[in-house]
């Protein structure tokens, strides 16, 4: 397997607040992998995501990663004055891509998230789940090598969340993208990912392999055993 992200003894401290978000963290992510970070609030999950995204820089250590990275935020972060189509295409317009290429990319990814029929609507006319689908399409439209997701489904109801899990797995399967996701839900992490980094107090306690066939049965013995293992790691 080829590493696409490699953290080597990475720390991130905020001097003004006298806080160390992560300390001496080392891990890697393989190309095409679905990798998830779980742990309590304040353990450093989102800091790692921002470091991969280039939003923040490490205080010490080395991060090897591609430049082509995009992020889907918890709130969707859509521009309310733009239509769905405009939200998905605006980064590519800013990059100066041809009109034909922009149209091709926009249509491709709106179709992938089942929103092509909504391309002329505005965010206020969409449900929360549809807004997150637009966010995913927008992130994919710039053809990143790594797709980052920061608790993208935490504000949604269970039915919508289940639908978006299916949508995300479809996107992952069809594109072969590397996905790194932060989740507050252990169940979600076990359901979706190949490996799970269990975090506590600014460090990675253990990386757990999810060796379960897809589609995964949340009521199976194997699923529940893995869930129990991760809960014990977080409690210990």
C-alpha positions in Angstrom: 0.0 0.0 0.0 1.2 3.5 -0.8 1.2 6.1 2.0 -0.6 9.4 1.0 -0.4 11.1 4.4 2.4 10.6 6.9 2.6 12.3 10.3 6.0 12.0 12.0 6.2 13.2 15.6 3.8 16.1 15.0 2.8 18.6 17.7 0.6 21.6 17.5 0.6 24.2 20.3 -1.1 27.5 20.7 1.2 29.8 22.7 -1.3 32.5 23.3 -3.7 30.1 25.0 -0.9 28.0 26.5 -2.6 24.9 25.0 -1.1 21.9 23.2 -3.7 20.5 20.9 -1.7 17.4 19.8 1.7 16.2 21.0 4.2 13.9 19.2 1.6 12.3 17.0 2.7 9.7 14.4 0.5 7.8 11.9 -0.1 7.3 8.2 -3.0 7.0 5.9 -2.9 4.8 2.8 -4.0 5.9 -0.7 -7.6 5.1 -1.3 -8.3 4.4 2.4 -11.3 5.4 4.5 -9.6 6.6 7.7 -11.5 7.8 10.8 -10.5 9.8 13.9 -12.6 9.3 17.1 -12.3 10.6 20.6 -13.7 13.0 23.2 -14.1 16.7 22.5 -10.8 18.6 22.7 -8.6 15.5 22.1 -7.1 17.0 18.9 -9.2 15.3 16.1 -10.1 18.5 14.3 -6.6 19.9 14.7 -5.2 16.9 12.8 -7.8 17.5 10.0 -6.8 21.2 9.8 -3.1 20.2 9.6 -3.8 17.9 6.7 -5.9 20.6 5.1 -3.1 23.1 5.4 -5.3 25.4 7.4 -2.8 25.2 10.3 0.9 24.4 10.4 2.6 22.1 12.9 4.6 23.5 15.8 7.1 20.6 15.4 7.4 17.4 13.5 6.9 16.6 9.8 3.8 16.1 7.7 4.0 14.5 4.3 0.8 15.0 2.3 -0.5 16.0 -1.1 -1.4 19.6 -1.8 -4.7 18.6 -3.5 -6.9 18.4 -0.4 -10.5 19.6 0.2 -12.8 19.7 3.2 -16.5 19.2 4.0 -17.5 21.1 7.1 -20.0 20.2 9.8 -22.4 23.0 8.8 -22.1 22.6 5.0 -20.7 26.1 4.8 -22.6 26.9 1.6 -22.7 30.5 0.3 -26.4 31.4 0.7 -26.5 33.9 -2.2 -25.3 31.2 -4.7 -27.3 28.4 -6.2 -26.3 24.8 -5.8 -24.6 24.9 -9.2 -22.7 28.1 -8.3 -21.6 26.7 -4.9 -20.2 23.6 -6.5 -18.5 25.4 -9.4 -17.1 28.6 -7.8 -13.7 27.3 -6.8 -13.1 26.0 -10.3 -14.2 29.3 -11.7 -11.7 31.0 -9.5 -9.0 28.7 -10.8 -9.8 29.8 -14.3 -11.0 26.4 -15.7 -12.8 26.5 -19.0 -16.5 26.7 -19.0 -16.8 23.3 -20.5 -14.6 21.7 -17.8 -16.5 23.5 -15.0 -19.8 22.3 -16.4 -18.4 18.7 -16.7 -17.1 18.6 -13.1 -20.2 20.3 -11.6 -22.6 17.9 -13.4 -20.5 14.8 -12.6 -20.5 15.4 -8.9 -24.1 16.7 -8.5 -25.2 13.5 -10.3 -23.0 11.4 -8.0 -24.7 12.8 -4.9 -28.2 12.6 -6.5 -28.7 16.4 -6.6 -28.6 17.2 -10.3 -32.3 18.1 -10.3 -31.6 20.7 -7.6 -28.8 22.6 -9.3 -30.7 25.9 -9.6 -32.0 25.9 -6.1 -30.5 27.9 -3.2 -29.3 26.6 0.1 -32.4 27.9 2.0 -34.6 25.7 -0.3 -32.7 22.5 0.7 -32.9 20.2 3.7 -29.8 19.8 6.0 -28.9 16.5 4.3 -29.2 18.0 0.8 -26.9 20.9 1.9 -24.3 18.4 3.1 -24.5 16.6 -0.3 -23.8 19.9 -2.0 -20.8 20.4 0.3 -19.5 16.9 -0.7 -20.0 17.7 -4.4 -18.2 21.0 -4.0 -15.3 19.4 -2.3 -15.0 16.7 -5.0 -15.4 19.1 -7.9 -11.8 20.3 -7.6 -10.6 16.7 -7.9 -8.7 16.4 -4.6 -6.5 13.5 -3.8 -7.7 13.6 -0.2 -11.3 14.4 1.0 -11.5 15.6 4.6 -14.8 15.5 6.6 -15.2 17.2 10.0 -18.1 15.6 11.7 -20.3 16.2 8.6 -23.4 14.4 9.8 -23.5 15.3 13.5 -26.3 17.8 13.2 -28.6 15.5 11.1 -31.4 13.2 12.1 -30.7 9.4 12.1 -32.7 8.7 8.9 -30.9 11.4 7.0 -27.5 10.3 8.4 -28.1 6.8 7.2 -28.9 8.1 3.7 -25.7 10.2 3.7 -23.6 7.2 4.9 -24.8 5.3 1.8 -24.1 8.4 -0.4 -20.5 8.8 1.1 -19.7 5.1 0.6 -21.0 5.4 -3.0 -18.7 8.4 -3.6 -15.7 6.6 -2.1 -16.3 3.5 -4.2 -16.8 5.4 -7.4 -14.0 7.9 -7.0 -11.3 5.9 -5.1 -10.5 9.0 -3.1 -8.7 8.8 0.2 -11.1 9.9 2.9 -10.1 11.1 6.4 -13.1 11.8 8.6 -13.5 13.1 12.2 -16.6 11.6 13.9 -18.1 11.9 17.3 -19.8 8.5 16.8 -18.0 5.3 17.3 -20.8 3.4 15.5 -20.4 5.6 12.5 -16.6 5.1 12.4 -17.0 1.3 12.5 -19.7 1.4 9.9 -17.7 3.4 7.4 -13.9 3.1 7.8 -11.0 0.8 7.1 -9.1 2.0 10.2 -9.9 4.1 13.2 -7.4 6.2 15.2 -8.6 6.3 18.8 -7.5 9.6 20.3 -7.2 10.8 23.9 -5.6 14.0 25.4 -3.8 15.1 22.2 -2.4 11.8 21.2 -3.4 8.6 19.3 -3.9 5.7 21.8 -4.3 3.0 19.2 -5.2 2.5 15.5 -7.8 -0.2 15.1 -8.3 -2.2 12.0 -11.9 -2.6 10.9 -11.8 -6.0 9.2 -15.5 -6.4 8.4 -17.1 -7.1 5.1 -19.3 -4.5 3.5 -22.1 -3.8 3.7 -21.7 -3.9 7.5 -24.4 -5.2 9.9 -24.5 -3.1 13.0 -26.2 -5.9 14.9 -23.6 -8.5 14.1 -21.4 -10.0 16.8 -18.2 -8.8 15.1 -19.5 -5.3 14.8 -20.5 -5.1 18.4 -17.2 -6.6 19.6 -15.3 -4.0 17.7 -17.5 -1.3 19.1 -16.8 -2.6 22.6 -13.1 -2.6 22.0 -13.0 1.0 21.0 -15.2 2.1 23.9 -12.8 0.4 26.3 -9.9 2.2 24.7 -11.7 5.5 25.2 -12.6 4.7 28.8 -9.2 3.3 29.7 
